[in-house]
Structure formats: structure tokens, C-alpha cells
């Protein structure tokens, strides 16, 4: 199964946070799944780090490869889909992750209830 991790899920995975639902933890750890981390999430983490809203190591992005995740770039095709996405959720990073999951026929691993209101497969 193709999975795209929402940014909070990625951070909780890296922190081994108890906030990460066990079902999500199991999906991520399942070697039969392809786990993607979007460039959108890396950008969101970097922006939040730069304005002091998040503390992460400077080399945090290396964790993608270290964990065996696959980097997913944001393409023009992904960006073009944003124009058709209903404006239920105002967070631009989440909106970009939603269109990526739709375009890539992947499940978005998230606990964000606003994301779940879209026509996108979500887990857990």
C-alpha cells in the first residue's frame, strides 16, 4: 500500500511519541507498504523551525532516508489540482498533501479531522 505521512505523523514517528496511534505505527513499520514523505512536509518543518515554532535538528531531513522512506516531490500536476480542491481546510501544507495523496492514489496517514472531510483515502 502507498502511504503519505502527514507532517504531524512524521514528527511523532521520529519522536516515538505516544500521540502516534498504534495503527499508524503498524502501517509505517509494515515493510510491505511504501511510505512516502512529501517535500511539503519537509518544507513545513523547516518553516516552523525557522520561526521558532518547532525544535528539530538541522539535519532532520536525513531521517527520511534513515527510516527507509521515499521522498515525494511536489510537482506541477500536484499544484494544479489545488484549484479544484474545496476550501474546507485553510492550512496550505495540508491542502498540498491532500492533492498529492489523490494524484498518487495513496492513503494519507493523518489524525486531522479536517483532512478526513476531503475525498481522499486516510488512515488509520
ChimeraX attribute file (.defattr): number of C-alpha atoms within 10 A of each C-alpha:
attribute: neighborCount
match mode: 1-to-1
recipient: residues
	/A:1	12
	/A:2	14
	/A:3	24
	/A:4	31
	/A:5	25
	/A:6	24
	/A:7	22
	/A:8	17
	/A:9	23
	/A:10	21
	/A:11	17
	/A:12	15
	/A:13	20
	/A:14	13
	/A:15	12
	/A:16	11
	/A:17	11
	/A:18	9
	/A:19	12
	/A:20	18
	/A:21	15
	/A:22	11
	/A:23	12
	/A:24	18
	/A:25	16
	/A:26	11
	/A:27	18
	/A:28	23
	/A:29	15
	/A:30	12
	/A:31	11
	/A:32	10
	/A:33	13
	/A:34	17
	/A:35	26
	/A:36	22
	/A:37	22
	/A:38	24
	/A:39	16
	/A:40	21
	/A:41	23
	/A:42	17
	/A:43	14
	/A:44	16
	/A:45	20
	/A:46	19
	/A:47	13
	/A:48	14
	/A:49	15
	/A:50	11
	/A:51	9
	/A:52	9
	/A:53	11
	/A:54	12
	/A:55	12
	/A:56	14
	/A:57	9
	/A:58	9
	/A:59	7
	/A:60	13
	/A:61	18
	/A:62	10
	/A:63	12
	/A:64	18
	/A:65	11
	/A:66	8
	/A:67	13
	/A:68	13
	/A:69	19
	/A:70	15
	/A:71	16
	/A:72	16
	/A:73	13
	/A:74	15
	/A:75	10
	/A:76	8
	/A:77	11
	/A:78	18
	/A:79	13
	/A:80	11
	/A:81	16
	/A:82	16
	/A:83	9
	/A:84	8
	/A:85	15
	/A:86	12
	/A:87	11
	/A:88	11
	/A:89	15
	/A:90	10
	/A:91	11
	/A:92	12
	/A:93	15
	/A:94	20
	/A:95	21
	/A:96	20
	/A:97	24
	/A:98	28
	/A:99	24
	/A:100	27
	/A:101	23
	/A:102	18
	/A:103	13
	/A:104	14
	/A:105	15
	/A:106	20
	/A:107	21
	/A:108	25
	/A:109	25
	/A:110	23
	/A:111	18
	/A:112	13
	/A:113	10
	/A:114	13
	/A:115	21
	/A:116	15
	/A:117	12
	/A:118	18
	/A:119	12
	/A:120	18
	/A:121	17
	/A:122	23
	/A:123	16
	/A:124	15
